[in-house]
Each structure stands twice: as C-alpha cells, then as structure tokens.
C-alpha cells in the first residue's frame, strides 16, 4: 500500500490517528468507572439530590471527578464536553419495566449445571452503557452514551460458572430496537441469550416464523425450563442446537431477515462479526442485521487507522505474516486488502473510513 499525500494531508491524517488514540483513552476511562467505581456517583449524588437539582449535570461533574478530569483546565473542559457531556442521559425506568417482555416474563431464579438465572440491580445514579456508540462521521470521534436512573432497577441475568454471561438491561433493549424494526417474514436469530429478541420479534404480525440457532445445549435447557413456558406465540419459534458458523455454511435460502448476536461486546465480537459479514453472500436473499454494529464498525475503523499509522511508520512487510491475536489477523487482512491501493488525497482515506465504506470492506476481507 502507498500513501502519497501532501504534507498538509499527512497532518490531517495524523489528526485522525490522534482522534483514534483519544477514543481508546476515553473508552478506557469509561471502563474504569463502570468496572472499578460503579457506585462512586451513587454514593455522592443520592445524598445530595433534590427536586430542584439537575441530576444529569451533577452526574457529569461527579463522573469527571471520578475520572480525575480537572474541569478548571480549559483543555480538559473541551475533552469532557466533546466526549462525555452530551452522552449522559437520565432515563425513565418505567419505560423499561413496561416493556412487554418484563410484563409477561417473571422467571424464578434457577440453576442448571454450571448455568444460573438470577436478578441483579442497578443502584440509583449508577451509570451504565445505554446505547450503541455515536460516531461523528467528520473526524470520527466517538461518544459512548451512558444512562442512569434515580431509583433502583432490577433486571434478569444469566451466569455461567459464576461469571455474568448475558443480561437483559436497558442497553440491550435499546440497541435491539433498530434490528427488530427490520424483522419480517421467516427470520433466523443467531444466539438465544434470554430470548428477548425472539420474544419481541414473535409479537410482530409481520414475522411468520423464527428459527433460533444456539450452540450451548445448557443455555437452551435453562431457557426452556424458566422463560420459554411464559412465551406467547410459541408456535412461531423453533430452537436448533447448532454452532452458528456451521449452520451458516449450509443455511437454507428461505429466510427473509437475520439477526446475529453471539458476542458479549465489541472486543469478543469483532472477529465473529467479520466472519459473518464475509459469508453473507452465501445467502443473498437474506437481509442480515447485527447487534451493536455501529460499535463494531468503530472498532474496525480503529484497526484501519492503526494499520495506516504503521504504513506511515514504514513497518516491515514481514510483520503481516504473523498473527497472535484476532486484531493481528484483521490488520493482516487489511494489509492484503489494501496492498495494491495508492491513496493520493486525504479525502480518499476519509471516505474509506466512513461507515458506508467499512460495511463494504467487512464483506470483502480475506480472513
């Protein structure tokens, strides 16, 4: 691959690389709060909140305090405003409690082999990821929406060997709205989870039948013993115990729409996402949708920018013959994909990094 840009365009590309680095830094800051200090804001805001206070603004100030972002510093103010402020949302818990799934599905806590179904809680003012990532298509900076309630909120969760495997939280309910709107006819769902997507799809008159592919028989057994008996429209649902990738290879051609959700998040999702994308052409009459696809495309964009940075730094070709991680494999695939490309303007690179372009790239990589 060749990058033959003017000095001005090289600087513009370097700015995108810098934004990528900041995106990663901010994601790590969010992860620190969510994993290490989830009740930091709860402990402080619950004591001071009253009807006249602006909970969202107070949450923002305390989040910055938790992350050691000094808002007196002008540069920190700009970073905080750009990446955090507008992504914070106070949510109404009644909207989620009134969801048809939670209105009808009230399973008892139960264990089966190494699996268990339990109830967990968000505390008042405990922040959580609440939607798919928002990416500015001009400079590609990322905003991760964070929500909170002003009261405790209970939700269903599945554990495997004591480790959280799946939970039906507002994030899942919000991020599945888009794919659900696209479901019609004979549909296929890869990944059972708690059955939320299948439940909601079965409520649609436009959906005639749902085939669910789930590889773990214990998950299916737990689902059938706790949640499935409470399902309406059971006649619409068929569950098949099979590996999703194996099923995809011989997948029938009669499905109208598909939804894929076989990952916990972006880090473990990028590889299976791309593996599905490159195989979409094998079932051309099926329209595929994917859970948190915007976030997965943002992850792929980061890897493209890492590769472009390596090109600028003139990394050896031998580097792309070795792969220790899935990230390495994807970057090596990008190297093969872009090997004969020569970019002469910043605009060409910018267009390549757009969501629309990356969707095409995802289908074309040699993995």
C-alpha positions as CSV (number, residue, x, y, z in Angstrom):
1,X,0.0,0.0,0.0
2,X,1.2,3.5,-0.8
3,X,0.2,6.8,0.8
4,X,1.3,9.6,-1.4
5,X,-0.2,12.6,0.4
6,X,0.8,16.2,0.5
7,X,2.4,17.4,3.8
8,X,-1.0,19.1,4.6
9,X,-2.9,15.9,4.1
10,X,-0.4,13.9,6.1
11,X,-1.1,16.3,9.0
12,X,-4.9,15.8,8.5
13,X,-4.4,12.0,8.6
14,X,-2.3,12.3,11.7
15,X,-5.2,14.2,13.3
16,X,-7.5,11.2,12.6
17,X,-4.9,8.9,14.2
18,X,-4.7,11.2,17.2
19,X,-8.5,11.1,17.5
20,X,-8.4,7.3,17.4
21,X,-5.9,7.3,20.3
22,X,-8.2,9.6,22.2
23,X,-11.2,7.4,21.5
24,X,-9.3,4.5,23.0
25,X,-8.3,6.6,26.0
26,X,-11.8,7.7,26.7
27,X,-13.1,4.1,26.3
28,X,-10.6,3.0,29.0
29,X,-11.8,5.8,31.3
30,X,-15.4,4.7,30.9
31,X,-14.4,1.1,31.6
32,X,-12.6,2.2,34.7
33,X,-15.7,3.8,36.1
34,X,-18.1,1.0,35.1
35,X,-15.9,-1.8,36.4
36,X,-13.9,-0.2,39.3
37,X,-16.1,2.6,40.6
38,X,-19.7,1.9,39.6
39,X,-21.1,3.3,42.8
40,X,-18.9,6.4,43.0
41,X,-21.6,8.7,41.8
42,X,-24.4,6.8,43.6
43,X,-22.8,7.3,47.0
44,X,-22.5,11.1,46.4
45,X,-25.5,12.0,44.3
46,X,-28.1,10.0,46.3
47,X,-27.3,12.1,49.4
48,X,-27.5,15.5,47.7
49,X,-30.2,15.1,45.1
50,X,-33.5,17.0,45.4
51,X,-36.3,18.0,43.1
52,X,-34.7,21.3,42.1
53,X,-31.3,19.8,41.2
54,X,-30.2,18.9,37.7
55,X,-29.3,15.3,38.1
56,X,-27.7,15.0,34.6
57,X,-25.4,17.9,35.2
58,X,-24.5,16.7,38.7
59,X,-23.8,13.2,37.3
60,X,-21.5,14.7,34.7
61,X,-19.5,16.7,37.2
62,X,-19.1,13.7,39.5
63,X,-18.1,11.4,36.6
64,X,-15.4,13.8,35.7
65,X,-14.3,13.9,39.3
66,X,-14.2,10.1,39.4
67,X,-12.1,10.0,36.3
68,X,-9.8,12.8,37.6
69,X,-10.6,15.2,34.8
70,X,-10.0,18.7,36.1
71,X,-12.8,20.8,34.6
72,X,-10.9,24.0,35.6
73,X,-8.3,23.2,32.9
74,X,-9.5,24.6,29.6
75,X,-8.2,21.6,27.5
76,X,-9.9,19.1,29.9
77,X,-13.1,21.1,29.6
78,X,-13.0,20.7,25.8
79,X,-12.3,17.0,26.0
80,X,-15.0,16.4,28.6
81,X,-17.6,18.4,26.6
82,X,-16.7,16.6,23.4
83,X,-16.6,13.0,24.7
84,X,-18.7,12.9,27.9
85,X,-21.2,15.6,28.5
86,X,-23.7,15.1,25.7
87,X,-23.7,11.3,26.1
88,X,-25.1,11.3,29.6
89,X,-28.8,10.6,29.8
90,X,-31.2,10.3,32.8
91,X,-33.6,7.5,31.9
92,X,-37.2,6.7,33.0
93,X,-37.2,3.2,34.5
94,X,-41.0,2.8,33.9
95,X,-40.3,2.7,30.1
96,X,-38.2,-0.5,30.5
97,X,-40.4,-2.0,33.2
98,X,-43.4,-1.6,30.9
99,X,-41.7,-3.5,28.1
100,X,-43.9,-6.5,27.0
101,X,-41.1,-8.9,27.9
102,X,-40.9,-7.8,31.5
103,X,-44.6,-7.5,31.8
104,X,-45.0,-11.2,30.9
105,X,-41.7,-12.9,31.8
106,X,-41.1,-13.3,35.6
107,X,-39.0,-16.5,35.9
108,X,-37.8,-17.7,39.3
109,X,-34.1,-17.8,40.0
110,X,-32.8,-21.2,38.9
111,X,-29.6,-23.2,38.4
112,X,-28.9,-25.8,35.8
113,X,-25.4,-27.5,35.7
114,X,-22.9,-24.6,35.5
115,X,-25.6,-22.1,34.5
116,X,-28.0,-20.0,36.6
117,X,-30.6,-17.3,36.0
118,X,-30.7,-14.5,38.6
119,X,-31.9,-11.0,39.2
120,X,-29.4,-8.1,39.6
121,X,-29.9,-4.4,40.3
122,X,-28.7,-1.0,39.2
123,X,-28.5,1.3,42.2
124,X,-29.8,4.9,42.0
125,X,-27.4,7.1,40.0
126,X,-25.3,4.1,38.9
127,X,-24.2,4.7,35.4
128,X,-24.3,2.1,32.6
129,X,-23.8,1.9,28.9
130,X,-27.3,2.6,27.4
131,X,-27.0,2.7,23.6
132,X,-24.8,1.9,20.7
133,X,-21.8,4.2,20.1
134,X,-22.2,7.6,18.4
135,X,-19.5,8.4,15.8
136,X,-19.0,11.8,14.2
137,X,-18.5,11.0,10.5
138,X,-16.4,14.1,10.0
139,X,-13.5,13.4,12.4
140,X,-14.7,10.0,13.8
141,X,-14.6,10.9,17.4
142,X,-16.8,8.5,19.5
143,X,-19.3,9.2,22.2
144,X,-20.5,6.3,24.3
145,X,-24.0,7.0,25.7
146,X,-24.2,6.5,29.5
147,X,-27.6,6.3,31.3
148,X,-28.7,6.3,34.9
149,X,-31.9,6.0,36.9
150,X,-32.8,7.9,40.0
151,X,-34.1,4.8,41.7
152,X,-33.1,1.1,41.9
153,X,-33.8,-1.0,38.8
154,X,-33.9,-4.8,38.7
155,X,-33.0,-6.9,35.7
156,X,-32.6,-10.5,34.6
157,X,-29.2,-12.1,34.1
158,X,-27.6,-15.4,33.2
159,X,-24.4,-16.6,34.8
160,X,-22.0,-19.4,33.6
161,X,-19.8,-20.8,36.3
162,X,-20.5,-17.7,38.4
163,X,-19.5,-15.3,35.6
164,X,-22.0,-12.9,34.0
165,X,-22.8,-14.2,30.5
166,X,-25.9,-12.3,29.5
167,X,-28.3,-9.8,31.0
168,X,-31.4,-8.0,29.8
169,X,-30.5,-4.4,30.6
170,X,-31.7,-1.2,29.0
171,X,-28.6,-1.2,26.7
172,X,-29.8,-4.5,25.1
173,X,-33.4,-3.3,24.8
174,X,-32.4,0.0,23.2
175,X,-29.7,-1.4,20.8
176,X,-32.1,-4.1,19.6
177,X,-34.8,-1.7,18.5
178,X,-33.3,-1.0,15.1
179,X,-32.9,-4.6,14.1
180,X,-36.3,-5.5,15.4
181,X,-38.0,-3.0,13.2
182,X,-36.4,-4.7,10.2
183,X,-37.6,-8.2,11.0
184,X,-40.3,-9.7,8.8
185,X,-41.4,-12.9,7.2
186,X,-39.3,-16.0,8.0
187,X,-36.5,-14.9,10.3
188,X,-33.4,-16.5,11.8
189,X,-31.7,-15.4,15.0
190,X,-28.2,-16.5,15.9
191,X,-27.8,-16.5,19.7
192,X,-30.6,-17.2,22.2
193,X,-29.5,-15.4,25.3
194,X,-32.5,-14.7,27.5
195,X,-34.8,-14.8,24.4
196,X,-35.6,-11.1,24.4
197,X,-35.1,-10.6,20.7
198,X,-37.0,-13.7,19.8
199,X,-39.9,-12.7,22.2
200,X,-40.2,-9.2,20.7
201,X,-39.9,-10.5,17.1
202,X,-42.7,-13.0,17.8
203,X,-45.0,-10.2,18.8
204,X,-44.8,-8.7,15.3
205,X,-47.6,-9.7,12.8
206,X,-45.1,-9.3,10.0
207,X,-43.0,-12.1,11.5
208,X,-44.3,-15.5,10.4
209,X,-41.7,-17.8,12.0
210,X,-38.4,-17.6,14.0
211,X,-35.6,-20.1,13.9
212,X,-33.1,-19.6,16.7
213,X,-29.6,-21.1,16.5
214,X,-27.9,-21.6,19.8
215,X,-24.8,-23.9,20.3
216,X,-25.0,-24.4,24.0
217,X,-27.5,-27.0,25.0
218,X,-27.4,-26.0,28.6
219,X,-28.5,-22.5,27.7
220,X,-31.4,-23.9,25.7
221,X,-32.4,-26.2,28.6
222,X,-32.3,-23.3,31.1
223,X,-34.3,-21.1,28.7
224,X,-36.9,-23.8,28.1
225,X,-37.3,-24.5,31.9
226,X,-37.6,-20.9,33.0
227,X,-38.5,-18.4,30.3
228,X,-40.0,-20.3,27.3
229,X,-43.1,-21.6,29.2
230,X,-44.1,-17.9,29.7
231,X,-43.7,-17.1,26.0
232,X,-46.7,-16.1,23.9
233,X,-46.7,-17.2,20.2
234,X,-44.6,-20.3,21.0
235,X,-45.8,-21.8,17.7
236,X,-43.8,-19.2,15.9
237,X,-40.5,-20.4,17.4
238,X,-38.1,-23.2,16.6
239,X,-34.8,-23.6,18.5
240,X,-32.0,-25.5,17.0
241,X,-28.9,-26.6,18.9
242,X,-26.0,-25.9,16.5
243,X,-22.9,-23.8,16.0
244,X,-23.8,-20.6,14.2
245,X,-20.8,-20.7,11.9
246,X,-21.5,-24.3,10.9
247,X,-25.2,-23.6,10.3
248,X,-24.3,-20.5,8.2
249,X,-22.3,-22.7,5.8
250,X,-25.4,-24.7,4.8
251,X,-28.1,-22.2,5.8
252,X,-31.4,-22.5,3.8
253,X,-32.2,-19.8,1.4
254,X,-35.8,-19.1,2.6
255,X,-35.1,-16.7,5.4
256,X,-36.1,-13.1,4.8
257,X,-34.2,-11.5,7.6
258,X,-31.5,-12.4,10.1
259,X,-30.2,-11.1,13.5
260,X,-26.8,-12.0,14.8
261,X,-25.9,-11.6,18.5
262,X,-23.3,-14.2,19.6
263,X,-20.9,-11.9,21.4
264,X,-20.8,-10.2,24.8
265,X,-19.3,-6.9,23.4
266,X,-17.1,-5.3,20.9
267,X,-13.8,-7.0,21.9
268,X,-15.0,-10.5,21.5
269,X,-17.5,-9.6,18.8
270,X,-15.3,-8.1,16.0
271,X,-14.0,-11.4,14.7
272,X,-17.3,-13.3,14.6
273,X,-19.0,-10.2,13.2
274,X,-16.5,-10.1,10.3
275,X,-16.7,-13.8,9.8
276,X,-20.5,-13.5,9.3
277,X,-20.1,-10.4,7.1
278,X,-17.8,-12.2,4.6
279,X,-20.3,-15.1,4.4
280,X,-23.4,-13.0,3.8
281,X,-23.1,-13.5,0.0
282,X,-23.7,-17.2,0.5
283,X,-27.4,-16.4,1.4
284,X,-28.1,-13.4,-0.9
285,X,-31.8,-13.4,-0.3
286,X,-31.5,-12.9,3.5
287,X,-31.1,-9.4,4.9
288,X,-28.6,-9.6,7.9
289,X,-28.7,-7.3,10.9
290,X,-26.2,-7.3,13.8
291,X,-26.2,-6.3,17.4
292,X,-24.2,-3.2,18.2
293,X,-23.0,-2.9,14.6
294,X,-22.1,0.7,14.9
295,X,-19.7,-0.1,17.7
296,X,-18.2,-3.0,15.7
297,X,-17.6,-0.7,12.7
298,X,-16.0,1.8,15.0
299,X,-13.6,-0.9,16.3
300,X,-12.8,-1.9,12.7
301,X,-12.1,1.8,11.9
302,X,-9.6,1.9,14.8
303,X,-7.8,-1.1,13.3
304,X,-7.7,0.6,9.9
305,X,-6.2,3.7,11.4
306,X,-3.6,1.5,13.3
307,X,-2.7,0.0,10.0
308,X,-2.4,3.4,8.3
309,X,-0.2,4.5,11.2
310,X,2.1,1.5,10.6
311,X,2.3,2.3,6.9
312,X,3.3,5.9,7.7
313,X,6.0,4.5,10.0
314,X,7.1,2.1,7.3
315,X,6.6,-1.2,9.1
316,X,8.2,-4.3,7.6
317,X,6.1,-6.5,5.3
318,X,7.2,-9.4,7.5
319,X,5.0,-8.1,10.3
320,X,1.9,-9.0,8.4
321,X,2.8,-12.7,8.1
322,X,2.4,-13.2,11.9
323,X,-0.8,-13.1,13.9
324,X,-1.1,-13.7,17.7
325,X,-4.5,-12.2,18.2
326,X,-7.7,-11.6,16.3
327,X,-6.7,-8.0,16.0
328,X,-3.5,-9.1,14.3
329,X,-5.5,-11.3,11.9
330,X,-7.8,-8.4,11.0
331,X,-4.9,-6.0,10.4
332,X,-3.1,-8.6,8.3
333,X,-6.3,-9.0,6.3
334,X,-6.5,-5.2,5.8
335,X,-2.9,-5.3,4.6
336,X,-3.8,-7.8,1.9
337,X,-7.0,-5.9,1.0
338,X,-5.1,-2.6,0.7
339,X,-1.8,-3.9,-0.7
340,X,-2.3,-2.6,-4.2
341,X,-4.1,0.6,-3.2
342,X,-2.4,4.0,-3.6
343,X,-4.0,7.0,-1.9
344,X,-3.2,10.4,-3.1
345,X,-5.6,12.6,-1.2
346,X,-6.9,12.9,2.4
347,X,-10.5,12.7,1.0
348,X,-9.9,9.2,-0.4
349,X,-8.8,8.0,3.1
350,X,-11.6,9.8,4.8
351,X,-14.2,8.3,2.5
352,X,-12.7,4.8,3.1
353,X,-13.2,5.3,6.9
354,X,-16.9,6.1,6.6
355,X,-19.5,3.6,8.0
356,X,-20.8,3.0,4.5
357,X,-17.4,2.2,3.1
358,X,-16.4,0.0,6.1
359,X,-19.6,-2.1,5.6
360,X,-18.3,-3.0,2.1
361,X,-14.8,-3.7,3.5
362,X,-16.2,-6.0,6.1
363,X,-17.8,-8.2,3.4
364,X,-14.6,-8.3,1.4
365,X,-11.7,-9.2,3.8
366,X,-9.8,-12.3,3.3
367,X,-9.8,-13.7,6.8
